[in-house]
Amino acid sequence: MADQTKPRSSPLRLCVGCRVRAERSKLLRVVSVDGSLVPDPAKRFPGRGAHLHLDLGCLDLAERRRAFPRALRLPGRPLDISAVREAVTIALQQQGRQQA
């Protein structure tokens, strides 16, 4: 019987904003540090993480739905998302420059 190996794919994660599954490499990991959300692009920070598309629409949806506290299992705690908003904005600007 011939060896029928499937191409390896990256693990799938769920975007907390739009709730669409995507490859882990296409999403930004976010963790909570002292009541603030911190982007973890290297995916190395310890603890539970939430994943998000590099899209301000997904970030707005996640914020409106209060998805970050639920995904990170920190109910009732308001989280500062300014660092994540800044990271997403910078990433989008860099992508725009690369496409131009």
C-alpha positions as MATLAB code, in Angstrom:
seq = 'MADQTKPRSSPLRLCVGCRVRAERSKLLRVVSVDGSLVPDPAKRFPGRGAHLHLDLGCLDLAERRRAFPRALRLPGRPLDISAVREAVTIALQQQGRQQA';
ca = [
       0.000    0.000    0.000;
       1.374    3.424   -0.931;
       2.230    5.867    1.813;
      -0.490    8.496    1.730;
       0.704   11.142    4.129;
      -1.310   14.280    4.535;
       0.447   17.618    4.541;
       0.879   18.817    8.103;
      -1.225   21.784    8.995;
      -0.849   24.241   11.798;
      -3.095   23.786   14.853;
      -6.434   25.558   14.594;
      -7.543   28.184   17.091;
     -10.773   30.152   17.469;
     -10.764   33.931   17.074;
     -12.546   35.380   20.117;
     -13.923   38.222   17.982;
     -15.517   36.650   14.918;
     -15.477   33.067   16.295;
     -13.968   31.646   13.093;
     -11.332   28.922   13.272;
      -7.989   29.734   11.678;
      -4.436   28.453   11.762;
      -2.596   29.492   14.888;
       0.071   31.206   12.801;
      -2.527   33.604   11.343;
      -3.830   34.747   14.742;
      -2.422   36.995   17.450;
      -2.192   35.390   20.886;
      -3.246   37.658   23.756;
      -2.619   37.046   27.478;
      -3.560   38.880   30.657;
      -0.813   40.455   32.748;
      -1.853   42.407   35.865;
      -5.303   43.321   34.536;
      -4.113   44.350   31.083;
      -4.231   42.444   27.831;
      -0.792   42.004   26.329;
      -0.104   40.836   22.764;
       2.075   37.740   22.613;
       3.248   37.501   18.978;
       5.995   34.995   19.869;
       3.407   32.816   21.667;
       5.750   32.354   24.636;
       4.053   34.025   27.619;
       2.841   31.586   30.284;
      -0.783   31.008   31.088;
      -4.047   30.865   29.235;
      -4.232   32.801   26.015;
      -6.933   34.042   23.682;
      -6.491   34.315   19.918;
      -7.540   37.123   17.621;
      -7.347   37.914   13.909;
      -5.204   40.929   13.025;
      -8.351   42.900   12.288;
      -9.811   45.858   14.172;
     -13.311   44.533   13.444;
     -12.545   41.309   15.309;
     -11.054   43.285   18.187;
     -14.158   45.495   18.396;
     -16.432   42.434   18.352;
     -14.417   40.740   21.097;
     -14.533   43.882   23.221;
     -18.267   44.400   22.676;
     -19.054   40.753   23.491;
     -16.728   40.804   26.531;
     -14.980   37.787   25.057;
     -11.520   38.344   26.537;
     -12.443   37.896   30.218;
     -14.486   34.821   29.318;
     -11.761   33.254   27.142;
      -9.055   33.967   29.715;
     -11.326   32.806   32.557;
     -11.182   36.137   34.370;
     -14.907   36.874   34.843;
     -15.924   40.229   36.235;
     -12.527   41.829   35.721;
     -12.334   44.769   33.316;
      -9.261   44.415   31.113;
      -7.292   47.202   29.444;
      -7.035   46.393   25.721;
      -5.068   49.457   24.600;
      -1.810   47.501   24.051;
      -3.614   44.943   21.870;
      -5.357   47.675   19.843;
      -1.987   49.339   19.254;
      -0.347   46.045   18.205;
      -3.153   45.251   15.740;
      -3.003   48.765   14.263;
       0.781   48.557   13.803;
       0.528   45.096   12.233;
      -2.112   46.321    9.780;
       0.027   49.324    8.840;
       3.026   47.054    8.225;
       0.935   44.732    6.066;
      -0.256   47.722    4.041;
       3.328   48.822    3.398;
       4.360   45.346    2.294;
       1.496   45.125   -0.193;
       2.185   48.562   -1.701;
];
